[in-house]
Structure formats: structure tokens, C-alpha cells
Amino acid sequence: MGKLPATAKAIRNEFTDFFSARDHEMVSSGSLIPHDQTLLFTVAGMVQFKPYLIGEQPAPWPRAVTVQKCVRAGGKHNDLDEVGRTSRHLTFFEMMGNFSFGDYFKSDACSFAWEFVTKNLGLDAERLWVTVHESDDEAEEIWINEVGVSPDKIQRLGEDNYWRMAETGPCGPCSEIFWDKGPEFGADGGPSHGGEERFVEIWNLVFMQFEQHPDGSTTPLPSP
């Protein structure tokens, strides 16, 4: 079991080394000003990969890892109003992410994430919780049967576990990993009951399966 790195730089290096060793191409952070008229700023690591996700361009690699500089100060993903009200929100942050372009999907994504947080970062698995979208039986089964997470540490959520880049574009169900800071930070009961100050989201696995259109309809992506 690893030891939690002491600095942000060390965590970044641990993350990129982990996924580089698993055949992910190291890709530099994209511009904070995206080539996308639906966004004011880059709000997530997947923004620079949107053309690959929706099939406009072939991806140069089957797997990628990034540490993306992000600003959330407007639009759908707006954290500006939360700055100072919580201990978790900033307008600027770096988002570490691993991406697959038609190569692997939910099973490997969940396994990679759990291995990294429990072995490389050394986080106590007993203090971790997992959420899945209310419709995602597959993800819940993977967490239980393949990763080994106890069913009583998995909760189903609705819209909170469905991710959209913007009002249009790539979207899909997601699965999140939460760290329990302890009873002094809020009530028990997991992320769906215990409050956001106690159960802090540390990883969001977004399963990009659909593209949302201006009329609200969705169509499957060519390579989820």
C-alpha cells in the first residue's frame, strides 16, 4: 500500500505515472479557452477530446491521461457562487483524468480508479463510498463483483450521477468515489444522506455513452 503524496505535484506525478504504465498517452493540458462555442472556459478534462468522443475525428491514441487546467465561472458548470461557502470549491483547479477512446469501458475504469486510490494513495477502503446512476445496474455489479466493494457502501443517485459537458454534447451516467472525513463533519449515511462536507467526492468516472442535441434528445456515441 502506498503513502498519500504530500504535495499536489507529487499527486499529479503519481497519477500520470500510474496511467502511463497502463498504456495511456500523456497529453498536455488543453487551452483554458476551448474551441467550443457551447463553453466559455474549459470546465473538464474531456473538453479537448470532444471531437474524438462524438466521432468527428479519429483519436490519435486508444488511451490518454491528462492533468487539465479548468475554470468554472459560468454556464452549466459554475462553481463561482460556492467559493467561500464550502471548503471544496474553487473557480480554477486542475482535473486529473484518464480517457479511453473505444478501448476499455466501465470494468477497467472502475478497477483502475479503485487500485489507484487504495494502493497508490493508500486510502483506507473502509472510508470510501461509491455512487452510481440509478439506472446503471452494470456499474453497480462491476463495483461489487469485480472490484470487491461492499454493497452497503454503494448508493444510487439520479441527476447527480449523470454528467453533461454542456446543454449539448457528450453525456452519460457516471460513478463517483467519496472519502468519508468522519463523524465530526456531518451525519452518517453515505453521500446521499450525510452531507457534502463529510463525504467528499474524490473521483468521477464518466461513462460517455451519448450525445445530447439541442432538442434534448440523445443518440449513442460511436465508441463509448
C-alpha positions as CSV (number, residue, x, y, z in Angstrom):
1,M,0.0,0.0,0.0
2,G,1.3,3.4,-0.9
3,K,1.5,6.6,1.1
4,L,-0.5,9.7,0.3
5,P,1.8,12.1,-1.5
6,A,2.5,15.3,0.4
7,T,2.2,17.8,-2.4
8,A,0.0,18.5,-5.4
9,K,2.9,17.9,-7.7
10,A,3.6,14.5,-6.2
11,I,-0.1,13.5,-6.6
12,R,0.0,14.6,-10.3
13,N,3.1,12.6,-10.9
14,E,1.7,9.6,-9.2
15,F,-1.4,9.8,-11.3
16,T,0.2,10.2,-14.6
17,D,2.9,7.6,-13.9
18,F,0.1,5.1,-12.9
19,F,-1.8,5.5,-16.2
20,S,1.3,5.8,-18.4
21,A,2.3,2.4,-17.1
22,R,-1.1,1.2,-18.3
23,D,-0.5,2.3,-21.9
24,H,-2.1,5.8,-21.6
25,E,-0.6,8.5,-23.8
26,M,0.4,11.5,-21.7
27,V,-1.4,14.5,-23.2
28,S,-0.7,18.1,-22.2
29,S,-3.4,20.3,-20.7
30,G,-5.6,21.9,-23.4
31,S,-6.2,25.7,-23.5
32,L,-8.4,27.3,-20.9
33,I,-10.3,28.9,-23.9
34,P,-11.9,25.9,-25.7
35,H,-12.6,25.6,-29.4
36,D,-16.2,25.1,-28.5
37,Q,-19.0,27.7,-28.7
38,T,-21.0,25.9,-26.0
39,L,-18.4,26.8,-23.3
40,L,-16.9,30.0,-22.0
41,F,-13.9,28.2,-20.4
42,T,-12.6,24.6,-20.3
43,V,-14.5,23.0,-17.5
44,A,-13.3,19.4,-17.6
45,G,-10.5,17.2,-18.9
46,M,-12.7,15.8,-21.7
47,V,-13.3,19.1,-23.4
48,Q,-10.2,18.9,-25.7
49,F,-11.2,15.3,-26.6
50,K,-14.8,16.1,-27.7
51,P,-14.1,15.7,-31.4
52,Y,-12.9,12.1,-30.7
53,L,-15.8,11.3,-28.4
54,I,-18.5,12.3,-30.8
55,G,-16.7,10.8,-33.8
56,E,-15.8,14.0,-35.7
57,Q,-12.1,12.9,-35.7
58,P,-10.3,9.7,-35.1
59,A,-8.4,9.7,-31.8
60,P,-4.6,9.6,-32.2
61,W,-4.3,7.1,-29.3
62,P,-6.6,4.5,-27.7
63,R,-5.9,5.8,-24.2
64,A,-4.9,9.1,-22.8
65,V,-4.1,10.7,-19.4
66,T,-4.1,14.4,-18.7
67,V,-3.9,17.0,-15.9
68,Q,-6.3,19.6,-17.3
69,K,-6.4,23.2,-16.1
70,C,-10.1,24.2,-15.6
71,V,-12.1,27.3,-14.8
72,R,-15.7,27.0,-13.7
73,A,-17.1,30.5,-13.6
74,G,-20.2,30.5,-15.7
75,G,-22.6,28.3,-17.7
76,K,-23.7,24.8,-16.7
77,H,-20.6,24.1,-14.6
78,N,-20.4,27.2,-12.4
79,D,-18.6,27.0,-9.0
80,L,-18.2,30.7,-8.6
81,D,-21.2,31.1,-6.2
82,E,-19.9,28.3,-4.0
83,V,-16.4,29.7,-3.4
84,G,-16.1,30.7,0.3
85,R,-19.3,28.9,1.2
86,T,-17.7,25.4,1.2
87,S,-14.2,24.0,1.7
88,R,-14.4,22.2,-1.6
89,H,-14.9,24.8,-4.4
90,L,-12.5,26.9,-6.4
91,T,-13.0,28.7,-9.7
92,F,-9.6,27.4,-11.0
93,F,-8.4,23.8,-10.5
94,E,-6.5,21.0,-12.2
95,M,-8.5,17.9,-13.2
96,M,-6.6,14.7,-13.5
97,G,-8.3,12.3,-15.9
98,N,-7.8,9.0,-17.8
99,F,-9.6,8.5,-21.1
100,S,-10.4,5.6,-23.4
101,F,-11.5,6.0,-27.0
102,G,-13.3,2.8,-27.8
103,D,-10.6,0.7,-26.0
104,Y,-11.9,-0.1,-22.4
105,F,-15.0,0.9,-20.6
106,K,-16.7,0.5,-17.2
107,S,-14.9,-2.5,-15.9
108,D,-11.3,-1.3,-16.3
109,A,-12.2,2.3,-15.5
110,C,-13.6,1.2,-12.1
111,S,-10.7,-1.2,-11.4
112,F,-8.1,1.4,-12.3
113,A,-9.7,4.1,-10.1
114,W,-10.0,1.8,-7.1
115,E,-6.5,0.5,-7.4
116,F,-5.0,4.0,-7.6
117,V,-6.9,5.4,-4.5
118,T,-6.4,2.4,-2.3
119,K,-2.9,1.2,-3.3
120,N,-1.1,4.2,-4.8
121,L,-2.6,6.8,-2.5
122,G,-3.0,4.4,0.4
123,L,-6.6,5.5,1.3
124,D,-8.5,3.2,3.7
125,A,-11.1,1.3,1.6
126,E,-13.4,1.2,4.7
127,R,-13.7,5.0,4.5
128,L,-14.6,5.1,0.8
129,W,-18.1,5.1,-0.7
130,V,-19.3,4.7,-4.3
131,T,-22.3,6.1,-6.1
132,V,-23.8,5.0,-9.4
133,H,-26.6,6.4,-11.5
134,E,-30.0,5.0,-10.5
135,S,-30.3,3.2,-13.9
136,D,-26.8,1.7,-14.0
137,D,-27.0,-1.9,-12.9
138,E,-23.9,-2.7,-14.8
139,A,-21.7,-0.3,-12.9
140,E,-23.0,-1.5,-9.6
141,E,-22.4,-5.1,-10.5
142,I,-18.8,-4.3,-11.5
143,W,-18.1,-2.5,-8.2
144,I,-19.4,-5.4,-6.2
145,N,-18.4,-8.5,-8.2
146,E,-15.1,-7.3,-9.9
147,V,-13.7,-4.6,-7.6
148,G,-15.0,-6.0,-4.3
149,V,-16.8,-3.0,-2.9
150,S,-19.3,-3.9,-0.2
151,P,-22.9,-3.4,-1.4
152,D,-23.7,-1.4,1.7
153,K,-21.1,1.2,0.6
154,I,-22.7,1.7,-2.8
155,Q,-25.6,4.2,-3.3
156,R,-27.7,5.1,-6.4
157,L,-28.3,8.7,-7.3
158,G,-30.3,10.4,-10.0
159,E,-29.2,13.6,-11.9
160,D,-26.1,13.9,-9.6
161,N,-24.8,10.8,-11.3
162,Y,-25.5,11.9,-14.9
163,W,-22.8,14.1,-16.4
164,R,-23.2,16.6,-19.3
165,M,-20.4,18.7,-20.7
166,A,-22.9,21.5,-21.5
167,E,-26.5,21.8,-22.7
168,T,-25.4,19.9,-25.8
169,G,-22.6,17.4,-26.4
170,P,-21.2,14.2,-24.8
171,C,-23.0,12.9,-21.8
172,G,-23.7,9.7,-19.8
173,P,-24.1,8.1,-16.4
174,C,-21.2,8.5,-14.0
175,S,-20.0,6.8,-10.9
176,E,-18.2,8.6,-8.1
177,I,-15.9,7.7,-5.3
178,F,-16.2,9.6,-2.0
179,W,-13.9,9.9,1.0
180,D,-15.6,9.9,4.5
181,K,-13.9,12.6,6.5
182,G,-15.5,11.3,9.7
183,P,-18.5,12.0,12.0
184,E,-17.2,15.3,13.2
185,F,-18.0,16.7,9.7
186,G,-21.6,15.6,9.4
187,A,-24.3,12.9,9.8
188,D,-23.7,9.3,8.8
189,G,-25.5,7.5,6.0
190,G,-23.2,7.9,3.0
191,P,-23.1,10.6,0.3
192,S,-26.8,10.5,-0.3
193,H,-27.6,11.3,3.4
194,G,-24.5,12.5,5.2
195,G,-23.8,15.9,3.7
196,E,-21.2,17.1,1.3
197,E,-18.8,18.4,4.0
198,R,-18.4,14.9,5.4
199,F,-18.5,12.8,2.2
200,V,-16.2,14.4,-0.3
201,E,-16.1,13.4,-4.0
202,I,-12.5,12.5,-5.0
203,W,-13.2,10.8,-8.4
204,N,-15.8,10.9,-11.0
205,L,-15.9,8.2,-13.6
206,V,-17.9,9.5,-16.5
207,F,-19.2,6.8,-18.9
208,M,-19.6,8.9,-22.1
209,Q,-22.3,6.9,-24.0
210,F,-24.5,9.6,-25.6
211,E,-24.5,12.9,-27.4
212,Q,-27.2,15.3,-26.3
213,H,-28.8,17.5,-29.0
214,P,-30.4,21.0,-28.8
215,D,-33.9,19.5,-28.7
216,G,-32.9,17.4,-25.7
217,S,-32.8,14.1,-27.5
218,T,-29.7,11.8,-27.2
219,T,-28.1,9.4,-29.6
220,P,-25.4,6.8,-28.8
221,L,-21.8,7.8,-29.3
222,P,-19.9,5.8,-31.9
223,S,-17.3,4.5,-29.5
224,P,-18.3,4.8,-25.8
